């Protein structure tokens, strides 16, 4: 088995100075900023940290498994106890990272440092000369707020065993961006929260989590559903994601995405849907003077009739209404030059701007015939 000395390319009799010098030399060679790979840097960094405390060999896969949050060989109480210890450790590390990065930002200086847990994996954090915070590695738990742009190279998750150490990333100024999230398969999942207070959130796929919990008294067929809703917020900017799946909330000025599947909620002034799938339990909450656009020509086929658009004035309607409504049949004044559209063209597809006023006109008062006819079916 390769030892930590082998990883650093030094002999077993090396002094602490030799170990430190070897790490620094290799780190310069493999650092991602010099064209190296983050995984190699993290491996070298781990070997250095192990040797500082006299640990000759890195953890075996079994050792990593036994100390990880997914190990299930112990009793549930022991697994929970271990998970809480790990969560508390990572959460404390993220608070320390926040203080460290904030101090560098205020002093206008750069720096690089490792944070996190040896069990769940460490993250490299670097404050750049332009004030941006680069985070490399998977973010697993805890809260951090930063007064500048954040660039993420890794996935983001949140503990499923407790809300106390939940992941909450807040960018007070600037954007939150993932680096090539689709190519690198980065994702945000399991109830994590990311907010850009005055900027944009640009990421890949976003997943929540919803699961069934059996009745504690053992009654057959009795259970409750638990949710870990993943939330992205950019109240003054754009949210750009690939797919939002299984208990997700997106709240921004503008939201752009491909598909919405399984209990996804969007709240925005402008919503741009480029894919062709919205399932029945999804809701678009449109703000006053807002607009929704569906760009896929055949998207009408994948939009569930029972998915909804809710308006800020309290009214709502099912998507079946606009899937079948022809543009030429809209009330006068709602569409400029309706004759330019094909006779059978509906409100869904080709990026047609479905405005707040159009939707409001399709939903009359609660006592009206159209409200009962459109919204009463299937309920």
Secondary structure, DSSP 8 states (H G I E B T S, - for coil): --BHHHHHT--TT--HHHHHHHHHHHHHHH-GGGT--HHHHHHHHHHHHHHHTT--B---HHHHHHTSTT--SS-HHHHHHHHHHHHHHHHHHHHHHHHHHHHHHHHT--EEEEEEETTTEEEEEEE-TTS-EEEES-B-S-EEEESS-EEEES-B---SS-STT--EEEESSS-EEESSHHHHT-EE-TT-EEEESSS-EE-SEEE-EEEEEE-TT--TT-EEEEEE-EEEEEEEEEEE-SEEESSEEEEEEEEEESEEESSEEEEEEEEEE-SS-B-TT-EEEEEEEEEEEE--TTGGGTB-TT-EEEETTS-EEETHHHHH-BGGGS-TTSSTTGGGS-TT-BSSSTT--EEHHHHHHHS--TTSHHHHHHHSTT-
